[in-house]
Amino acid sequence: MKHQFTTHHLIGYIYNELSYMELIAMEKALKEDAALAAKLAILKESHKALEELQLEPSKLSIQNILNYSKSSRYEANVM
């Protein structure tokens, strides 16, 4: 029986979230299906890029948080 693997399965493979039986079937399919292996390679590259991505809040977001903190501190002291 041939298993139809989806992008969801490939992502599960990357994150080690497949069951043992799914893992065995996936590894067999990857050896036999060049298109599936190519799709996995693209997803692995995307996964690596996401891990390397540096995210920062905008300066406006930081300023809003600081302003809220200042106003909350004042309200706490008044009560």
Secondary structure, DSSP 8 states (H G I E B T S, - for coil): ------HHHHHHHHTT-S-HHHHHHHHHHHHH-HHHHHHHHHHHHHHHHHHH------HHHHHHHHHHHHHHHHHHHH-
